[in-house]
Amino acid sequence: MAEKKVAGNVTVTYNANALTAYLNTASQNAVVNAITTTDFSDSAETNIAGLAAWSVNVGGHWDVTLDGYLGPDAVAPPATLRTLAVGIDSITYTWTTNAFISDYTIDASAPQESITWSGVLTASGAPSRA
Amino acid sequence: MAETRATNSLFFLDEFDLSCETASLSTALTIPALDTTTLCASAMTSIAGLPSAAVTMAGYISGLVAGNVEFEMEASLPGTGSRTIATLYGTDTTGCPAYILDNAFDNDFTTDFPIDGILSVSGGWMTQDGVKRGLRVYNGTISSTGTQSSVDFGAQGTAGGKGWLFVTAITGGATNADIDIESSATEGGVYVSEGTFTFSAVGVQTMTLSGTVDRWLRINTTDLGTATNFAVTIVAQIAGVSG
């Protein structure tokens, strides 16, 4: 097995703007709701899979350029959603015009530190994986 | 990566710059995902709902009179009048972003008295109107008429916008001092007035920008109004461009 470090192997692009250089934390989530199918004849809980809800949690060091990428959409969501691409090594998950930023926080909570940011990029529908 | 020091942040409550009593500042923008999933979907689908904003801060009580954080927070509780909240980040850049909550009210006001600590205060604000994102066009002390350097908003807008003037100090007394916001399609090109702030005292003013606003914005002080100088911060928003 060849493990891969995160640095240099993960990219996030939102609306054609690379967020990678502003990230020090990210996770891509596909949360599938479980549809409970348990009945009186079962000896254990049974489920079938529902639909996946996709989102990408992001955060890192903030700067003015990054704010120009995300801030306008965070105060006025675009009528046409944005394209989101998450690259993991050699593959890329892409939502074409199907993503928006649903949480965006700028945090200057420690005067002796840098300004940080966090956000959630909410994706609509399933991505392509190539 | 270009990191930004937290000390390059500003917190205005009306015309009061409370940054020197603030130890922690946060602006949170939230857009709910509205579920649009249908029976033919292969994954959950959604569209963006209505944005909302909240500003939270924590700091120290260094005074109890007008212009101090405790006094001004108490004065922004519901029923005592709405206020203008502005948070600016990356203030080492002239055209830094500013998030503005007009008609804001204090939705959390806590004073803390730890036996072994410092008199502290914390709170949060929400807005009766939508949050706006602008860029700072100017910050400093003006002692003569004339123009200042322009700030690039990146694109022209056609749906107007808004301007905010924070007058934090006046020396010599101003009577109907005038500051224009001007825009131009090119830096150093032909600038057209988008509107005028007229003021005679410290305070905060807003101005609506109408129609087309070009991408380069600057201020032009056309009248000092008998003042020797005044300290101002000016923010502008181009709707659909800066947010």
Interface residues (C-beta under 8 A of the other chain):
Chain A: A21 Y22 A30 L51 A52 A53 W54 G60 H61 W62 D63 V64 T65 D67 G68 G71 P72 D73 A74 V75 A76 P77 P78 L81 N98 F100 I101 S102 D103 Y104 T105 I106 D107 A108 S109 A110 P111 Q112 E113 S114 I115 T122 S124 G125 A126
Chain B: M1 A2 E3 T4 R5 A6 T7 N8 S9 A23 S24 L25 S26 T27 A28 L29 T30 I31 P32 A33 T36 T37 A41 S42 A43 M44 T45 S46 I47 A48 G49 P51 A53 A58 T87 Y89 G90 T93 G95 C96 P97 Y99 G130 V131 K132 R133 G154 G240 V241 S242 G243
